[in-house]
Amino acid sequence: MAQQAEGQILFTAPGQAEYRTLDLPFTPLGPQEVAGHTLVSLISTGTELAGYQGLGQWGAFPLTPGYAAVFTVEETGQEVSDLRPGDLAFCMGRHRSYQRMPRAEVIPLPARLSPEEATFARLMSVTLTTLITTKARPPDKVLVTGLGLVGHLAAKNFARCGYTVYACDPDPARRAIAQANGISHVLPAVPLDDPALAKQVALALECSGHEQALLDACNIVRKRGEVVQVAAAWRRQTDIPAHEIQRAVFFNYVDYRSGWEWELPHHAGDFRPHSIFGNLTTALQWLAEGSVRVAGLYAMAEPQDAQQVYQKLLHGQVERLGVVLDWR
């Protein structure tokens, strides 16, 4: 069987990322497959950093991280008629030099959208599930806690759709990035004492993974307001007892639920018109038209520098919110 050399990033142990070149078996494409070399991939600073540290339920090392990539279409299966060699496409691919995906899991890039910016569709889609399922309607007040990449993009998603968005983060650098990138109402903490907001918020998206932010969100929403836990609780941050959150949920009549993006199907059907890949397509369109902007949010790095990049992200030594790996 023929082989091809493929570069990819592996987490080989807690706190250890390696770039490796592997000789992998090569088989002909299936009739509905698409393949080609990677241009760029985006590091998820939440999920991937958790896996890098060995947190959560990632499984045993070595791990293969990554779920946002853009590649050049070079080969297509015999039943693929709408993509041609040379086209650029988005996929939820790993950090590797070569992507091979079913056609149904590949989205052509809109015209005039750069590969680097296109990768952000993946993290935008995390909270587009909440946008579809929430009871809140524009111009209701929406609160986002945590201004990492997912929270920052959540604020932009909801603002783009006409909601009145307030975004909170104790980190002054993150707040500065948000303000410089068009997020209007940026605060250092949840404004529980502000009469214009206390008990007036229709929806709070908790994107920090911090117990205090979750408790504050439960205390600021209006009666029957929603609190959606988007961020995973990778580690305990405080000594807040569960009773405090229970009490806030019960006596404030909070609709508290998971922000699990995968409650939607991968693809739309007759009775389920919304889907994961529908959200990704929407995110790519918003990026292409400029109604959600990500310029200035990321730094570029080489895949061969993976260990240095993950260490810098882990210790807050990257001045931007994220890092795009350049495989070109």
N, C-alpha and C positions, 0 to 999 in steps of 0.2 A: 504493500500500500504506500502511495506517495506521502511525503511529509512536507510541512511548511513551517518555517520559523516564525514564531509569534512572540512579540514582546507583551508582557502583561505585569500588572502589579499584584503582589500577594501580601497578605498579612500572615507572617510566618510564626509569630508569637506575640503576646501582649506588648504593645509599644514598638513593634518592629514591622516596617513595611519594606519590601524588596521589589526592585525591578528585575525581572528575569526574562531571558529569551529561551523559549521552549520549542522543541521540535514536535509538532502535533500531527496526528494522522489527518490526511486530507481526503475527503470523499466528495464526489460530484454533488452539486446543489440539487435539492429536491425541486419538484415542479413549481412550488410556491415559495421558494426561498430567494433571498437577496443577500448579497455579500459585497464587501469592499473594505478598504483600509480606513482606519479611523483618522479623523482630522483633530478633534478635540473631545475631551470628556470633562465633566464637572464633578468636583468633590463635594459630597454632601457633608457639611460640617457637623450635622447632628448624628445621623445614623452611622455614617462611616467612622467618625471619631469614637463612637461607642464600640463598634466592632474592633477598631484598632487597639482599644484598651482591654478588649475581652469582656465587655459588659453585655448584659442582655442575653438574648437567646440566639446568638449567631451560629452556635455549633463549634466544632473542633477546628483548630488551626491545622493547616493553612486555610485562609479564607480568600475569596476572590471578590474584592469590593467594586462598587461602581454601579450606577443605573441611569446615567444620562450621557449620551454620546452622539456626535454627528460624524458621519462617514461619507465617503465618495462611493456611489454605486459603481461597481466594476463588473459584476456578474449578476445575472438574474435567471431564475428557473424558467422552464419553457412555457409555463402558464402565466407568467408575469408580463403584462403588456403595457402597463402604465408607468413603468420606470425604465430608464435607459442608462447605459454606462455614461458616467460624467455627472449625473444628477447628484445633488446633495440630499441626505436624508437623516432624520432624527430617529433614534431608537433608545430604549432603556437598556443600553449595553454596558458591559463591564469596562473597567480601565484596561483596555488591551488594544493592540495595534490593528486588529482585524475583527470586523463585525460580520456575523452571519446570523440572519434573523428570518422568521416567517414574514412574508409580505404584509400580513395583517398587523404586524407589530412594528411597522416602519411608516414614518410620515414624511413625505417630501417637504423640504424647506420652502416656505414662501419666498417669492422674489425679494431681493434686497435685504434679506435677513442674514447677518453674519453667523457663521458656525458657532463662534464663541457665545453670542447672545442667545442663540437658539437653545443651547443646553439648559438655560434657566427655565424653559417651559416645564421641565420635570419638577422643579421645586415649587413653581407656581401652581402646578396641578394638585399639590398636597392639600391646599385649602380651597381649591375650586369645588371639591366635594362638599365642603361645608356651605359654600356659596349656593350650591344647588339645593341642599337639603334644609337650610335654615328657614324658620318661620319669619325672620326679620325681613323687612322690605325697605327699600330706599324711600326717604332719606334717613331711616332709623340710625341711631347712634350705635357704632361698633367700637369695641375696645380690643386692641391687640396687646398682649403682654409678651415681651421678648422680641428684640429686634435683630436676631440673627437672620440668616437668609430666608428661612421659611416665614418668620414673622414680618420681616420687611416686605416680602412679596405678598403676604396676606393683606397687609395694609394697602398696598397698591392695587391688588385685585378688587377689594371692596370699594375703595375710593373710585376706581374706574367705573364701577357700576352704580355710582350715585349715593352710596352710604356716607354718613358723616363719621369719619374714622379718627379715633384717638389711639396713639401708639405709645407704649411705655417701656422703658428699659433703664436700669440704674447706671449702665455704662455710658459715660459721656461721649466716648468715641462713637459708639453705635448711634446715639442720639444725633450726633453731628452729621453722620453719614445720612441718616434719615432726613434731617432737615435740608441738607444740601441736595438731596435727590427728590424733593418735591412732596414729602409727607408733611401735611400741614400742621397737625396737632401732635406734638411730640413732648412727652412728659417723663420726668425721672421716676415717678411712682404712680400707682393707681390712685386717682384723685377722689378718695372716699369722702372727703370733707367739702368737696365742691358741690354746692346745691344745684348747679346746672347739669351735673352728671350723676350725682348720687341717686341711685334707684331710677335712673333714666336710660340706662344702657340696655338695648334690646339683645345684643349678642356680644359675648366676650370670647375671644379665641386665645387660649393659653398656649403660647408657643415657646415658653422658656424651660419648662420642666421643673419649675420651682414651686414648692408647696405654698409659700406665702403668696405668690402671684395667683395661684389657684384659689386660695381662700379669699383674697381681695376681690377677685373676679366674681366669686359667688355673692359677695356683699355689695357689689356696686350695681348689679343688673336689676332691672325692674321686675316686678312680680310676673312670674312665668317667663322671665327672660331666660336666654340660653347661655350656658357656659360649655364650651366645646374644648376638650383637652386634646390639643393637637400634638404637643411635644410628649415624647416618651419620658417616663420618670426613671431615667437610667440609674440614678443614685439618690439616696436620701440627702436633702439639703438642710433641713431644720429639725427641730424637736416639736413641731406643731402636732398635737394629738389629732387623730382622725375625728374625734368628737367635734372639734372646732369646725371642720368642713361639713360634717353631718348636720350640725346645728344650722350653719349658714344655708345649706341646701334646703333643709326642711322649712325653716321659718321665713325664708325669702321666696319660697315656692319656685325654686330654681329648676329648670330643665337642664340637668347635667348629663352630658353624654361624651362618648369618645369621638375624636376627630378622625377616626379610622377612614382613610381615603378609599380603601378597597371595598367599602360597602356597595360601591357601584360596580356593575359588570365591566369587563374589559372592553366590550363592544356593545353598541346599542342594539335593541331589539324592538319588535312591534309594540310592546307594552312597557318597555324601559328605554326611553329615548336618550337618557343621559348615560355617559360611560367614561371610563378612564381615558380611552384614546380620543373620545370627543373632547374631554377637558384639555388634553395635550394639544390637540389641533387648535382649540380656542386660544390657548396660551401662546402658541406660535404665531397666530394671527395678530394678537394684541401686541406682541413684541415687534412684529414686522411693521405694523401701522404706527408704532410709537406711542400707543396709549398706555402701555406699561414700559418703563425704561429701566435698563439695568447697566447702562454705561457707567463706569466708575466704581462698580460694586466688586470687581474681581481683579486679582492679579493672575499673571500667566506663569507657568512653570513647566519644566521638562519632566517627563515620566521617570527618567533615570534619577531624578532628585527626590523620589517619593518619600524616603525616610525623613529627609530634612523638611519637606513640605508638611508632612503630617505632624512632626514635632512642633513646628512653628504654629500651626493651627491649634494644636492642643494647648499650647502655652500662651496663646493670644498675641503672637509676635508677627502676625500678618495685618497690615494696615487696612486691608479691605475686608469685606465680609466673606469672601470665598476665593477659591483658586480653580482656574481652568487649566487642565493639562494639555499641552500642545504636542500631538503625536506626529506632526509634519516634519 
